Amino acid sequence: MINLIGEYNCKVDAKGRVMFPSSFKKQLTSILDEGFVLKESIYERCLELYPMQTWNATMSKVATKNRFDKETNDFIRRFSAGVKLIELDGTGRFLIAKNLCNHANIKKEITMVSSIDRIEIWNSEDYQKKLESEKQNFAKLVQKVMVDGEIKNEENE
Protein backbone atom coordinates (compact mmCIF):
# COMPACT_ATOMS: atom_id res chain seq x y z
CA MET A 1 0.00 0.00 0.00
CA ILE A 2 1.12 3.52 -0.76
CA ASN A 3 1.50 5.83 2.24
CA LEU A 4 2.60 9.25 1.02
CA ILE A 5 4.12 11.85 3.33
CA GLY A 6 4.52 15.58 2.79
CA GLU A 7 3.14 19.02 2.07
CA TYR A 8 4.75 21.13 -0.65
CA ASN A 9 4.14 24.61 -2.00
CA CYS A 10 4.46 24.80 -5.77
CA LYS A 11 3.94 27.29 -8.56
CA VAL A 12 1.72 26.83 -11.59
CA ASP A 13 2.95 28.42 -14.82
CA ALA A 14 0.72 30.29 -17.28
CA LYS A 15 -0.02 27.06 -19.19
CA GLY A 16 -1.11 25.19 -16.05
CA ARG A 17 2.09 23.15 -15.63
CA VAL A 18 3.42 22.21 -12.20
CA MET A 19 6.76 20.74 -11.16
CA PHE A 20 6.09 17.49 -9.28
CA PRO A 21 7.84 17.67 -5.88
CA SER A 22 11.03 15.59 -5.77
CA SER A 23 10.06 14.07 -2.41
CA PHE A 24 6.88 12.63 -3.91
CA LYS A 25 8.94 11.35 -6.87
CA LYS A 26 11.24 9.51 -4.47
CA GLN A 27 8.30 8.01 -2.58
CA LEU A 28 6.71 6.84 -5.85
CA THR A 29 9.89 5.77 -7.70
CA SER A 30 8.76 2.19 -8.33
CA ILE A 31 5.42 3.22 -9.86
CA LEU A 32 6.13 6.69 -11.25
CA ASP A 33 6.14 5.46 -14.86
CA GLU A 34 2.59 4.10 -14.50
CA GLY A 35 1.26 7.67 -14.38
CA PHE A 36 -1.56 9.27 -12.43
CA VAL A 37 -5.23 10.19 -12.60
CA LEU A 38 -6.28 13.73 -11.67
CA LYS A 39 -9.85 14.50 -10.65
CA GLU A 40 -12.05 16.87 -8.68
CA SER A 41 -12.35 16.09 -4.99
CA ILE A 42 -15.79 14.97 -3.88
CA TYR A 43 -15.94 17.01 -0.68
CA GLU A 44 -13.63 19.98 -1.22
CA ARG A 45 -12.70 22.58 -3.82
CA CYS A 46 -9.40 20.86 -4.48
CA LEU A 47 -8.07 18.17 -6.79
CA GLU A 48 -6.96 14.62 -6.09
CA LEU A 49 -3.96 13.10 -7.83
CA TYR A 50 -4.13 9.32 -7.69
CA PRO A 51 -1.10 7.19 -8.52
CA MET A 52 -2.36 4.76 -11.17
CA GLN A 53 -2.03 1.85 -8.73
CA THR A 54 -4.35 3.60 -6.26
CA TRP A 55 -6.79 4.61 -9.01
CA ASN A 56 -6.99 1.03 -10.29
CA ALA A 57 -7.65 -0.30 -6.78
CA THR A 58 -10.38 2.32 -6.28
CA MET A 59 -12.00 1.53 -9.62
CA SER A 60 -11.85 -2.20 -8.86
CA LYS A 61 -14.03 -1.53 -5.81
CA VAL A 62 -16.38 0.61 -7.88
CA ALA A 63 -16.59 -2.12 -10.54
CA THR A 64 -18.11 -4.54 -8.00
CA LYS A 65 -21.20 -2.34 -7.67
CA ASN A 66 -24.45 -3.19 -9.42
CA ARG A 67 -24.42 -1.37 -12.77
CA PHE A 68 -28.17 -2.04 -13.19
CA ASP A 69 -28.86 0.31 -10.28
CA LYS A 70 -29.48 3.89 -11.44
CA GLU A 71 -27.88 5.48 -8.36
CA THR A 72 -24.76 3.40 -8.91
CA ASN A 73 -24.55 4.55 -12.52
CA ASP A 74 -25.11 8.15 -11.46
CA PHE A 75 -22.33 7.81 -8.88
CA ILE A 76 -19.89 6.28 -11.36
CA ARG A 77 -20.63 8.97 -13.94
CA ARG A 78 -20.12 11.77 -11.44
CA PHE A 79 -17.10 10.18 -9.75
CA SER A 80 -15.27 9.78 -13.04
CA ALA A 81 -16.43 13.03 -14.67
CA GLY A 82 -13.56 15.12 -15.93
CA VAL A 83 -10.79 12.76 -14.85
CA LYS A 84 -7.50 13.23 -16.67
CA LEU A 85 -4.62 10.86 -17.24
CA ILE A 86 -1.41 12.51 -16.07
CA GLU A 87 2.19 11.74 -16.93
CA LEU A 88 5.25 13.68 -15.90
CA ASP A 89 7.13 15.25 -18.79
CA GLY A 90 10.90 15.00 -19.22
CA THR A 91 11.49 17.81 -16.74
CA GLY A 92 9.16 16.35 -14.08
CA ARG A 93 6.19 18.62 -14.73
CA PHE A 94 2.53 17.76 -15.27
CA LEU A 95 -0.35 19.74 -16.72
CA ILE A 96 -3.51 20.66 -14.84
CA ALA A 97 -6.39 21.07 -17.30
CA LYS A 98 -8.25 24.41 -17.28
CA ASN A 99 -11.54 22.89 -16.10
CA LEU A 100 -9.78 21.33 -13.11
CA CYS A 101 -7.94 24.59 -12.37
CA ASN A 102 -11.30 26.36 -12.37
CA HIS A 103 -12.87 23.81 -10.02
CA ALA A 104 -10.05 24.16 -7.47
CA ASN A 105 -9.56 27.92 -7.88
CA ILE A 106 -5.97 27.26 -8.98
CA LYS A 107 -4.08 30.32 -10.14
CA LYS A 108 -0.34 30.48 -9.38
CA GLU A 109 0.35 29.18 -5.87
CA ILE A 110 -0.70 25.65 -4.96
CA THR A 111 -0.11 23.30 -2.07
CA MET A 112 0.29 19.59 -2.73
CA VAL A 113 -0.62 17.56 0.37
CA SER A 114 -0.29 13.84 0.99
CA SER A 115 -3.57 12.16 1.84
CA ILE A 116 -2.48 8.59 2.56
CA ASP A 117 -2.49 7.04 -0.94
CA ARG A 118 -3.22 10.14 -3.03
CA ILE A 119 -2.22 13.79 -3.22
CA GLU A 120 -4.58 16.71 -2.74
CA ILE A 121 -3.85 19.81 -4.80
CA TRP A 122 -5.17 23.06 -3.34
CA ASN A 123 -5.05 26.74 -4.09
CA SER A 124 -2.54 27.62 -1.33
CA GLU A 125 -4.66 30.38 0.16
CA ASP A 126 -7.77 28.17 0.24
CA TYR A 127 -5.77 25.38 1.89
CA GLN A 128 -4.54 27.67 4.67
CA LYS A 129 -8.08 28.97 5.25
CA LYS A 130 -9.36 25.39 5.43
CA LEU A 131 -6.75 24.41 8.01
CA GLU A 132 -7.50 27.50 10.10
CA SER A 133 -11.26 26.95 9.99
CA GLU A 134 -10.87 23.37 11.20
CA LYS A 135 -8.22 24.06 13.83
CA GLN A 136 -10.57 24.54 16.79
CA ASN A 137 -12.74 21.55 15.92
CA PHE A 138 -9.88 19.15 15.24
CA ALA A 139 -9.76 17.70 18.76
CA LYS A 140 -13.48 16.87 18.57
CA LEU A 141 -13.01 15.40 15.10
CA VAL A 142 -10.22 13.16 16.37
CA GLN A 143 -12.50 11.88 19.11
CA LYS A 144 -15.32 11.32 16.65
CA VAL A 145 -13.24 9.51 14.03
CA MET A 146 -10.88 7.55 16.28
CA VAL A 147 -12.02 5.06 18.91
CA ASP A 148 -9.56 3.36 21.31
CA GLY A 149 -6.64 4.24 19.06
CA GLU A 150 -8.19 2.60 16.01
CA ILE A 151 -10.03 4.10 13.10
CA LYS A 152 -13.75 4.14 13.75
CA ASN A 153 -15.71 1.75 11.55
CA GLU A 154 -19.24 0.43 11.41
CA GLU A 155 -18.50 -2.19 14.09
CA ASN A 156 -17.39 0.52 16.55
CA GLU A 157 -20.41 2.78 15.96
C-alpha positions, 0 to 999 in steps of 0.5 A, a space after each residue: 500500500 502507498 502511504 505518502 508523506 509531505 506538504 509542498 508549496 508549488 507554482 503553476 505556470 501560465 499554461 497550467 504546468 506544475 513541477 512534481 515535488 522531488 520528495 513525492 517522486 522519491 516516494 513513488 519511484 517504483 510506480 512513477 512510470 505508470 502515471 496518475 489520474 487527476 480529478 475533482 475532490 468529492 468534498 472539497 474545492 481541491 483536486 486529487 492526484 491518484 497514482 495509477 495503482 491507487 486509481 486502479 484499486 479504487 476503480 476495482 471496488 467501484 466495478 463490483 457495484 451493481 451497474 443495473 442500479 441507477 444510483 450506482 450509474 449516477 455515482 460512477 458517472 459523477 465520480 469519473 467526470 472530468 478525470 485526466 490521465 497525467 504523466 510527468 514530462 521529461 522535466 518532471 512537470 505535469 499539466 492541470 487542465 483548465 476545467 480542473 484549475 477552475 474547479 479548485 480555484 488554482 491560479 499560481 500558488 498551490 499546495 500539494 498535500 499527501 492524503 495517505 495514498 493520493 495527493 490533494 492539490 489546493 489553491 494555497 490560500 484556500 488550503 490555509 483557510 481550510 486548516 484554520 477553519 478546522 483548527 478549533 474543531 480538530 480535537 473533537 473530530 479526532 474523538 469522533 473519528 478515532 475510537 480506542 486508538 483505532 479508526 472508527 468503523 461500522 462495528 465501533 459505531 
